[in-house]
Amino acid sequence: PSYSLCSAGRSRKPAQDPDVGINSLQSYRLSPNPYFVLELKENPDGNKYAELVLEKPLDREKERSLHLILSSVDGGEPVKTGTVPIKINIIDANDNPPIFTEKIYKVSMRENLPKGTLVLQVKATDADEGTNAKITYSFSNIPQSAQQLFGLDASNGKITAKGILDFEEKNSYTIDVEARDEGSLTAHSKVQIEILDENDNAPEVTLTSVSSPIPEDSLPGTVIALIKARDRDDGGNGDVTCRIQDNLPFKIISSSN
């Protein structure tokens, strides 16, 4: 037999066998596969044909194409068989959402870095292909204070500083980021930014109380003045040491840490 049935949908074009009776076309066979089955039908004129029917959903992310063999068999002796290959290309559907490489991105950066400094780059992938896999990034929930300081490139996920970061004003930010593909499927992640302190603040000295004039017979240890010193920086950058000239009849005693 010879025929031209080569379709992934339904086809009513039967194989052709010029023989008659038992020697003519009797049946079709399909190579084993998990997705398609044959449904044998018969036209009003008695010609048999096969419909290739999808029985299980296809998944392009697992298999991009399928190669099947369709055979037709007559009833003669010896049995004669005709075969034709069927190639089925699976077209992508937007059935996969983006996935971020991290659920939470964490980064530490020093304050006072110049505008335009790269903070970090978020990254999401999509198992689909073509336009279905094109991803756009955006801030989905960002405080007003952070919105003025950070910018996000929608095409590549790069977050940059668009303002000067100040540890003394705020030392951490948490920002929600969204990845959206062309089919409007989305994914979300968080970005936690820690600001590290720089020694950018001079100590502040305040004279809170002064006794003046001072009697010449004042006893050693008499408190002459109360001095308050503080530094807005953090850790060792905020430690303050007070000194006075060595040739004066006074000394400074720390009253607290």
LUMMAR-468741 format. One record per residue (C-alpha): residue in one letter; x, y, z. Coordinates in steps of 0.02 Angstrom, whole numbers, plus 50000, padded with zeros to 5 digits. Layout:
REM LUMMAR-468741
[rec "a", [X, Y, Z]]
...
END
This chain:
REM LUMMAR-468741
[rec "p", [50000, 50000, 50000]]
[rec "s", [50052, 50180, 49976]]
[rec "y", [49973, 50336, 50052]]
[rec "s", [50005, 50515, 50108]]
[rec "l", [49936, 50535, 50285]]
[rec "c", [50052, 50655, 50377]]
[rec "s", [49960, 50768, 50497]]
[rec "a", [49966, 50803, 50685]]
[rec "g", [49782, 50848, 50687]]
[rec "r", [49642, 50750, 50605]]
[rec "s", [49655, 50691, 50425]]
[rec "r", [49528, 50596, 50319]]
[rec "k", [49646, 50559, 50174]]
[rec "p", [49666, 50369, 50176]]
[rec "a", [49809, 50262, 50115]]
[rec "q", [49785, 50194, 49938]]
[rec "d", [49797, 50010, 49891]]
[rec "p", [49751, 49960, 49712]]
[rec "d", [49716, 49781, 49767]]
[rec "v", [49541, 49725, 49811]]
[rec "g", [49458, 49614, 49941]]
[rec "i", [49568, 49541, 50074]]
[rec "n", [49722, 49603, 49982]]
[rec "s", [49670, 49784, 50003]]
[rec "l", [49706, 49900, 50150]]
[rec "q", [49649, 49823, 50314]]
[rec "s", [49720, 49926, 50458]]
[rec "y", [49835, 50064, 50518]]
[rec "r", [49967, 50057, 50653]]
[rec "l", [50055, 50198, 50747]]
[rec "s", [50226, 50185, 50828]]
[rec "p", [50214, 50182, 51021]]
[rec "n", [50210, 50356, 51101]]
[rec "p", [50131, 50432, 51258]]
[rec "y", [50033, 50570, 51171]]
[rec "f", [49941, 50515, 51014]]
[rec "v", [49825, 50371, 50969]]
[rec "l", [49742, 50316, 50807]]
[rec "e", [49556, 50312, 50785]]
[rec "l", [49508, 50204, 50637]]
[rec "k", [49360, 50267, 50534]]
[rec "e", [49273, 50216, 50373]]
[rec "n", [49204, 50327, 50236]]
[rec "p", [49030, 50293, 50162]]
[rec "d", [49115, 50216, 50011]]
[rec "g", [49199, 50088, 50124]]
[rec "n", [49374, 50163, 50121]]
[rec "k", [49460, 50159, 50288]]
[rec "y", [49555, 50305, 50359]]
[rec "a", [49642, 50347, 50523]]
[rec "e", [49629, 50501, 50633]]
[rec "l", [49780, 50548, 50736]]
[rec "v", [49708, 50608, 50902]]
[rec "l", [49797, 50694, 51047]]
[rec "e", [49767, 50593, 51205]]
[rec "k", [49887, 50678, 51329]]
[rec "p", [49939, 50862, 51342]]
[rec "l", [50102, 50907, 51258]]
[rec "d", [50244, 50996, 51350]]
[rec "r", [50366, 51089, 51239]]
[rec "e", [50483, 51116, 51386]]
[rec "k", [50509, 50926, 51393]]
[rec "e", [50502, 50885, 51207]]
[rec "r", [50512, 51011, 51064]]
[rec "s", [50460, 50886, 50930]]
[rec "l", [50396, 50709, 50907]]
[rec "h", [50440, 50583, 50773]]
[rec "l", [50309, 50450, 50739]]
[rec "i", [50291, 50311, 50610]]
[rec "l", [50121, 50275, 50535]]
[rec "s", [50100, 50106, 50449]]
[rec "s", [49961, 50036, 50342]]
[rec "v", [49938, 49848, 50324]]
[rec "d", [49845, 49747, 50195]]
[rec "g", [49771, 49572, 50217]]
[rec "g", [49866, 49482, 50081]]
[rec "e", [49988, 49339, 50092]]
[rec "p", [50122, 49388, 50119]]
[rec "v", [50066, 49543, 50214]]
[rec "k", [50125, 49706, 50136]]
[rec "t", [50153, 49864, 50236]]
[rec "g", [50175, 50046, 50191]]
[rec "t", [50251, 50173, 50312]]
[rec "v", [50267, 50360, 50322]]
[rec "p", [50357, 50467, 50452]]
[rec "i", [50260, 50600, 50546]]
[rec "k", [50357, 50743, 50623]]
[rec "i", [50260, 50850, 50748]]
[rec "n", [50334, 51018, 50799]]
[rec "i", [50266, 51080, 50966]]
[rec "i", [50231, 51266, 50972]]
[rec "d", [50267, 51357, 51135]]
[rec "a", [50126, 51420, 51246]]
[rec "n", [50153, 51542, 51388]]
[rec "d", [50125, 51414, 51525]]
[rec "n", [50279, 51450, 51633]]
[rec "p", [50297, 51602, 51748]]
[rec "p", [50465, 51686, 51776]]
[rec "i", [50571, 51620, 51920]]
[rec "f", [50695, 51728, 52016]]
[rec "t", [50866, 51654, 52051]]
[rec "e", [50846, 51706, 52234]]
[rec "k", [50693, 51727, 52346]]
[rec "i", [50785, 51862, 52443]]
[rec "y", [50932, 51961, 52375]]
[rec "k", [51048, 52033, 52508]]
[rec "v", [51182, 52163, 52480]]
[rec "s", [51288, 52279, 52588]]
[rec "m", [51357, 52443, 52523]]
[rec "r", [51444, 52593, 52599]]
[rec "e", [51362, 52761, 52617]]
[rec "n", [51413, 52913, 52514]]
[rec "l", [51446, 52813, 52355]]
[rec "p", [51422, 52915, 52196]]
[rec "k", [51257, 52918, 52102]]
[rec "g", [51245, 52780, 51972]]
[rec "t", [51337, 52651, 52079]]
[rec "l", [51275, 52474, 52045]]
[rec "v", [51188, 52403, 52198]]
[rec "l", [51153, 52229, 52127]]
[rec "q", [51070, 52142, 51980]]
[rec "v", [50916, 52034, 52004]]
[rec "k", [50888, 51893, 51881]]
[rec "a", [50735, 51791, 51831]]
[rec "t", [50721, 51652, 51703]]
[rec "d", [50573, 51587, 51603]]
[rec "a", [50561, 51410, 51533]]
[rec "d", [50457, 51471, 51385]]
[rec "e", [50536, 51537, 51225]]
[rec "g", [50527, 51687, 51112]]
[rec "t", [50417, 51830, 51169]]
[rec "n", [50341, 51718, 51303]]
[rec "a", [50511, 51717, 51389]]
[rec "k", [50543, 51905, 51378]]
[rec "i", [50548, 51975, 51555]]
[rec "t", [50520, 52152, 51617]]
[rec "y", [50576, 52204, 51793]]
[rec "s", [50494, 52333, 51906]]
[rec "f", [50479, 52385, 52088]]
[rec "s", [50314, 52316, 52152]]
[rec "n", [50316, 52388, 52328]]
[rec "i", [50445, 52520, 52370]]
[rec "p", [50442, 52652, 52509]]
[rec "q", [50445, 52832, 52453]]
[rec "s", [50614, 52858, 52535]]
[rec "a", [50689, 52713, 52437]]
[rec "q", [50606, 52765, 52274]]
[rec "q", [50707, 52926, 52278]]
[rec "l", [50870, 52832, 52306]]
[rec "f", [50861, 52678, 52195]]
[rec "g", [50824, 52648, 52011]]
[rec "l", [50788, 52485, 51919]]
[rec "d", [50827, 52448, 51737]]
[rec "a", [50670, 52362, 51672]]
[rec "s", [50763, 52262, 51539]]
[rec "n", [50910, 52188, 51636]]
[rec "g", [50863, 52197, 51822]]
[rec "k", [51008, 52310, 51872]]
[rec "i", [50973, 52414, 52028]]
[rec "t", [51078, 52572, 52043]]
[rec "a", [51091, 52714, 52168]]
[rec "k", [51012, 52873, 52101]]
[rec "g", [51040, 52971, 52262]]
[rec "i", [51174, 52983, 52397]]
[rec "l", [51149, 52852, 52531]]
[rec "d", [51167, 52913, 52711]]
[rec "f", [51191, 52786, 52851]]
[rec "e", [51142, 52914, 52983]]
[rec "e", [50976, 52946, 52895]]
[rec "k", [50930, 52763, 52863]]
[rec "n", [51040, 52609, 52872]]
[rec "s", [50934, 52477, 52782]]
[rec "y", [50802, 52462, 52646]]
[rec "t", [50687, 52319, 52593]]
[rec "i", [50616, 52327, 52417]]
[rec "d", [50496, 52210, 52325]]
[rec "v", [50540, 52172, 52144]]
[rec "e", [50426, 52099, 52011]]
[rec "a", [50471, 52002, 51852]]
[rec "r", [50335, 51995, 51719]]
[rec "d", [50340, 51901, 51554]]
[rec "e", [50252, 51951, 51393]]
[rec "g", [50102, 51844, 51440]]
[rec "s", [50080, 51939, 51604]]
[rec "l", [50139, 51795, 51714]]
[rec "t", [50235, 51864, 51863]]
[rec "a", [50359, 51820, 52000]]
[rec "h", [50412, 51919, 52154]]
[rec "s", [50569, 51933, 52258]]
[rec "k", [50638, 52045, 52395]]
[rec "v", [50796, 52149, 52397]]
[rec "q", [50873, 52190, 52566]]
[rec "i", [51003, 52329, 52560]]
[rec "e", [51114, 52363, 52711]]
[rec "i", [51204, 52530, 52718]]
[rec "l", [51376, 52526, 52799]]
[rec "d", [51441, 52672, 52900]]
[rec "e", [51584, 52785, 52844]]
[rec "n", [51675, 52904, 52961]]
[rec "d", [51595, 53057, 52882]]
[rec "n", [51538, 53152, 53038]]
[rec "a", [51648, 53259, 53151]]
[rec "p", [51619, 53250, 53340]]
[rec "e", [51500, 53379, 53412]]
[rec "v", [51551, 53460, 53578]]
[rec "t", [51425, 53549, 53687]]
[rec "l", [51464, 53645, 53848]]
[rec "t", [51312, 53605, 53955]]
[rec "s", [51366, 53690, 54118]]
[rec "v", [51508, 53807, 54169]]
[rec "s", [51558, 53874, 54341]]
[rec "s", [51643, 54042, 54319]]
[rec "p", [51728, 54131, 54401]]
[rec "i", [51815, 53998, 54505]]
[rec "p", [51882, 54033, 54681]]
[rec "e", [52070, 54015, 54692]]
[rec "d", [52054, 53901, 54842]]
[rec "s", [51942, 53775, 54751]]
[rec "l", [51984, 53597, 54804]]
[rec "p", [52056, 53473, 54677]]
[rec "g", [51913, 53374, 54599]]
[rec "t", [51795, 53522, 54594]]
[rec "v", [51686, 53513, 54439]]
[rec "i", [51716, 53667, 54334]]
[rec "a", [51615, 53622, 54178]]
[rec "l", [51508, 53486, 54105]]
[rec "i", [51550, 53443, 53925]]
[rec "k", [51445, 53333, 53811]]
[rec "a", [51528, 53256, 53657]]
[rec "r", [51445, 53146, 53527]]
[rec "d", [51479, 53078, 53353]]
[rec "r", [51338, 53026, 53236]]
[rec "d", [51443, 52888, 53158]]
[rec "d", [51426, 52707, 53209]]
[rec "g", [51541, 52587, 53303]]
[rec "g", [51723, 52640, 53313]]
[rec "n", [51685, 52787, 53199]]
[rec "g", [51575, 52857, 53337]]
[rec "d", [51698, 52840, 53482]]
[rec "v", [51753, 53009, 53549]]
[rec "t", [51906, 53054, 53653]]
[rec "c", [51917, 53226, 53735]]
[rec "r", [52082, 53312, 53775]]
[rec "i", [52141, 53481, 53843]]
[rec "q", [52310, 53567, 53843]]
[rec "d", [52438, 53486, 53957]]
[rec "n", [52496, 53652, 54035]]
[rec "l", [52328, 53694, 54111]]
[rec "p", [52278, 53656, 54293]]
[rec "f", [52129, 53554, 54235]]
[rec "k", [52093, 53377, 54178]]
[rec "i", [51947, 53291, 54094]]
[rec "i", [51861, 53145, 54178]]
[rec "s", [51742, 53036, 54079]]
[rec "s", [51578, 53012, 54169]]
[rec "s", [51507, 52883, 54047]]
[rec "n", [51558, 52766, 53907]]
END
